Amino acid sequence: MDILQEGGRDQLIITGVYAHIGCMLTAAEAFMLDIETFFVADAVADFSLKHHKMAMTYAAERCAVTTTTNQIISRLTGQETNSDDLSFETIVHQVAEYLQIEPNEIPLDENLVYLGLDSIRMMSLAEKWRQQGSTVNFVELAANPTLAHWRTLLFPEKQPSIPNIDYL
């Protein structure tokens, strides 16, 4: 960690073996030292699937952004999607990836926290969407963590407008 700090770095991509030992503890220590950690799900290994899942869950809930190799490569090479590609379908897929479920398994009005979306992942989504041109922030997402509400936050211009609603 000293080498990172001496080099003026504040981010760490974590890969390797023994996800539930060295990788997980490295992520926790880096987090405590204000280093943003990226725990690469498909680039850490362990003795068993149970240990791997435990390490991923611990890191995602407490101290790291969990991601994949493809997401890291896209980000580092500048080939990630731009603001023109931000769509509700993309958002649903990103949330589903974090929850490790299929997109069609997420009810639009379901509280995403109850489904397992923690605050660190929510912050990561907010930051990702801000980089794509959105003005949404974590507080707005956390206030009502449902896909239906997020759609109104992220795409207000696409909401149906009912003429003369004040006469109803």
Phi, psi and omega per residue, in radians:
M1 nan -0.552 3.124
D2 -1.075 -0.687 -3.137
I3 -1.088 -0.730 3.103
L4 -1.064 -0.848 -3.101
Q5 -1.146 -0.687 3.104
E6 -1.113 -0.597 3.136
G7 -1.468 0.051 3.137
G8 1.264 0.394 -3.132
R9 -1.636 2.538 3.115
D10 -2.320 0.326 3.096
Q11 -2.366 2.580 -3.116
L12 -2.464 2.211 3.047
I13 -1.666 2.140 -3.051
I14 -1.861 2.147 3.051
T15 -2.402 2.895 3.052
G16 2.390 -2.950 -3.121
V17 -1.795 2.836 -3.090
Y18 1.079 1.050 -3.103
A19 -0.943 -0.664 -3.065
H20 -1.470 -0.005 3.115
I21 -2.023 -1.607 -3.030
G22 -1.112 -0.767 -3.091
C23 -1.137 -0.824 -3.117
M24 -1.128 -0.755 -3.133
L25 -1.197 -0.605 3.069
T26 -1.098 -0.757 3.121
A27 -1.076 -0.768 -3.133
A28 -1.133 -0.776 3.139
E29 -1.126 -0.759 3.129
A30 -1.072 -0.729 3.117
F31 -1.040 -0.735 3.134
M32 -1.147 -0.394 3.125
L33 -1.723 0.318 3.122
D34 1.076 0.598 3.043
I35 -1.819 2.228 3.128
E36 -1.331 2.136 -3.073
T37 -1.898 2.514 3.088
F38 -2.111 1.962 -3.083
F39 -1.675 1.932 -2.997
V40 -1.546 1.817 -2.993
A41 -0.968 -0.726 -3.095
D42 -1.645 0.248 3.107
A43 -2.251 0.309 2.976
V44 -2.152 2.567 -3.105
A45 -2.269 2.836 -3.135
D46 -2.681 -3.133 -3.108
F47 -1.166 -0.590 -3.071
S48 -2.604 2.882 3.070
L49 -1.078 -0.655 3.128
K50 -1.039 -0.815 3.124
H51 -1.139 -0.697 3.139
H52 -1.088 -0.851 3.140
K53 -1.094 -0.690 3.132
M54 -1.087 -0.763 3.133
A55 -1.134 -0.750 3.132
M56 -1.100 -0.783 -3.137
T57 -1.115 -0.803 -3.139
Y58 -1.036 -0.855 -3.109
A59 -1.102 -0.803 -3.092
A60 -1.134 -0.653 -3.093
E61 -1.419 -0.343 -2.981
R62 -2.157 -0.638 -2.881
C63 -2.608 0.067 -3.051
A64 -2.625 2.751 2.940
V65 -1.529 2.125 3.080
T66 -1.545 2.401 -3.030
T67 -2.611 -3.073 3.098
T68 -2.133 2.888 3.112
T69 -1.021 -0.782 -3.132
N70 -1.070 -0.695 3.117
Q71 -1.129 -0.721 3.128
I72 -1.116 -0.824 -3.128
I73 -1.077 -0.772 3.111
S74 -1.028 -0.747 -3.114
R75 -1.179 -0.781 -3.088
L76 -1.228 -0.521 -3.131
T77 -1.622 -0.005 3.123
G78 1.275 0.367 -3.110
Q79 -1.779 0.285 3.109
E80 -1.272 2.895 -3.072
T81 -1.167 2.643 3.105
N82 -1.756 -3.125 -3.045
S83 -1.068 -0.477 3.121
D84 -1.171 -0.409 -3.103
D85 -1.589 -0.076 -3.136
L86 -1.286 1.982 -3.136
S87 -2.338 2.884 3.120
F88 -1.088 -0.660 3.112
E89 -1.066 -0.728 3.097
T90 -1.066 -0.761 -3.130
I91 -1.091 -0.789 3.124
V92 -1.046 -0.739 3.132
H93 -1.143 -0.702 3.126
Q94 -1.132 -0.758 3.113
V95 -1.112 -0.783 3.135
A96 -1.055 -0.673 3.122
E97 -1.099 -0.768 3.105
Y98 -1.109 -0.642 -3.125
L99 -1.443 -0.167 -3.124
Q100 1.023 0.775 3.056
I101 -2.369 2.992 3.115
E102 -1.343 2.506 -3.134
P103 -0.943 -0.665 -3.114
N104 -1.270 -0.069 3.108
E105 -1.567 -0.015 -3.097
I106 -1.806 1.891 3.054
P107 -1.136 2.460 -3.070
L108 -1.070 -0.552 -3.100
D109 -1.748 0.135 3.138
E110 -1.349 2.384 3.062
N111 -1.162 2.032 -3.062
L112 -1.183 -0.413 3.075
V113 -1.145 -0.697 3.113
Y114 -1.141 -0.445 3.104
L115 -1.478 -0.141 3.081
G116 2.011 0.106 3.131
L117 -1.424 1.942 -3.095
D118 -1.564 3.019 -3.052
S119 -1.142 -0.596 3.140
I120 -1.136 -0.759 3.104
R121 -1.153 -0.666 3.118
M122 -1.105 -0.711 3.088
M123 -1.101 -0.704 3.131
S124 -1.101 -0.750 3.104
L125 -1.104 -0.787 3.135
A126 -1.018 -0.778 -3.129
E127 -1.146 -0.746 3.125
K128 -1.047 -0.773 -3.108
W129 -1.244 -0.572 3.084
R130 -1.143 -0.659 3.109
Q131 -1.174 -0.342 3.123
Q132 -1.694 0.185 3.034
G133 1.834 -0.088 3.122
S134 -1.323 2.771 3.084
T135 -1.899 0.147 -3.116
V136 -1.187 2.600 3.080
N137 -2.234 2.989 -3.079
F138 -1.001 -0.773 -3.091
V139 -1.035 -0.729 3.119
E140 -1.136 -0.703 3.124
L141 -1.174 -0.768 -3.076
A142 -1.220 -0.459 -3.114
A143 -1.071 -0.589 3.134
N144 -2.640 1.450 -3.012
P145 -1.414 1.194 3.032
T146 -2.217 2.671 3.110
L147 -1.101 -0.642 -3.141
A148 -1.071 -0.793 3.130
H149 -1.176 -0.736 -3.130
W150 -1.079 -0.610 3.107
R151 -1.080 -0.717 3.128
T152 -1.193 -0.566 3.102
L153 -1.230 -0.780 -3.017
L154 -1.465 -0.483 -3.072
F155 -2.303 1.018 -3.093
P156 -1.079 -0.525 -3.117
E157 -1.264 -0.270 -3.100
K158 -1.697 0.051 3.125
Q159 -1.336 2.450 3.139
P160 -1.134 2.414 3.106
S161 -1.873 2.221 -3.106
I162 -1.730 2.014 -3.119
P163 -1.161 2.490 3.084
N164 0.985 0.616 -3.137
I165 -1.067 -0.435 -3.123
D166 -1.227 -0.208 3.107
Y167 -1.591 -0.112 -3.109
L168 -1.350 nan nan
